[in-house]
Amino acid sequence: MKEYSLSVKVPHHASYVVRNIPNVTVEQRERALKATHYNEFASPAGMLTIDMLSDSGTTAMTDVQWAAMFLGDESYGRNKGYYVLLDTFRDIFERGGEKNWKKIIDLVRTDCTDVDKMMDEMYLCEYEGGLFNGGAAQMERPNAFIIQQGRAAESILFEIVKKIMVERHPAKSFVIPSNGHFDTTEGNIKQMGSIPRNLFNKELLFEVPEGGKYEKNPFKGDMDVRKLVELIEAVGSENVPLIYTTITNNTVCGQAVSMKSIRETAEIAHKYDIPFRSCIHKRLSKVWK
Ligand SMILES: Cc1ncc(COP(=O)(O)O)c(C=O)c1O
């Protein structure tokens, strides 16, 4: 007997939640487009079949991720999630690979009721020198701030950058390079009187091969590091207050950014003594909520 191979992969997950998409006619859509002056940001998302504009919150979450949402706590002060987040910042910015965050998150996940343990291992643990948040010392030591919205965070960041730069060099405008500025980033940079520069990777425009598959991921979201060096040399490093990398490269359809590109950009930033900021796109941050 002839055996047929299965041409589809066996699924490794099951989906339980369904969101209905409304049935909208062409006439209804045309009416809505006209009424909102053909502005895609003003057009009602609830009338769309496929939303090509939004990227945030478009990925599915696993049952475990959804379950973790129940551990969320809206307290204004030091809620448990805050300690988990702060510890994650410490892992990323201080410990550099010495992963410890699971220890703290597990105290929350297992609903630890041993108050002494919680105080010693989470609420009151002192850290030498690094990110610290609590009491008077937080004004003097490195700190982390939680801001509820990307564009608001950018506005605060660039207001601070502007203050520092204007104090040092009044009446000058500065250049802020990126692998691709998100539109709100670009708006906030212009608002502070600086010039945003997009150093897109030339591979971005490579044609997609026949069949739609590359042999190797070209990481089209990478920064063009050659252009970055040329730009710094041309305008002078004192006129570049910071270098900005967005991961994924949202403004060019969320293209992936390689670790190699991030490392090379960091090396250049260190060489010219320019602060380097990596902005991780919200879609990734959802996993940590
Ligand atoms: C780099 C960057 N900045 C800002 C935003 C805007 O975020 P929000 O809608 O929270 O203001 C996004 C959103 O995708 C982003 O990727």
The ligand as a Tripos MOL2 file, in Angstrom:
@<TRIPOS>MOLECULE
LIG
   16    16     1     0     0
SMALL
NO_CHARGES

@<TRIPOS>ATOM
      1 C1         10.7600   52.8490   19.2500 C.3       1 LIG1
      2 C2          9.3330   53.1380   19.5850 C.ar      1 LIG1
      3 N1          9.0400   54.3170   20.1750 N.ar      1 LIG1
      4 C3          7.7630   54.6190   20.4850 C.ar      1 LIG1
      5 C4          6.7180   53.7720   20.1970 C.ar      1 LIG1
      6 C5          5.3250   54.2110   20.5410 C.3       1 LIG1
      7 O1          4.8970   53.5860   21.6770 O.3       1 LIG1
      8 P1          3.5650   54.0790   22.3960 P.3       1 LIG1
      9 O2          2.4240   53.7120   21.4860 O.co2     1 LIG1
     10 O3          3.5530   53.3290   23.7250 O.co2     1 LIG1
     11 O4          3.6840   55.5710   22.5920 O.co2     1 LIG1
     12 C6          6.9590   52.5480   19.5830 C.ar      1 LIG1
     13 C7          5.8370   51.6440   19.2730 C.2       1 LIG1
     14 O5          5.8390   50.7060   18.5920 O.2       1 LIG1
     15 C8          8.3120   52.2170   19.2730 C.ar      1 LIG1
     16 O6          8.6150   51.0580   18.6820 O.3       1 LIG1
@<TRIPOS>BOND
     1     1     2 1
     2     2     3 ar
     3     2    15 ar
     4     3     4 ar
     5     4     5 ar
     6     5     6 1
     7     5    12 ar
     8     6     7 1
     9     7     8 1
    10     8     9 2
    11     8    10 1
    12     8    11 1
    13    12    13 1
    14    12    15 ar
    15    13    14 2
    16    15    16 1
@<TRIPOS>SUBSTRUCTURE
     1 LIG1         1 GROUP 0 **** ****
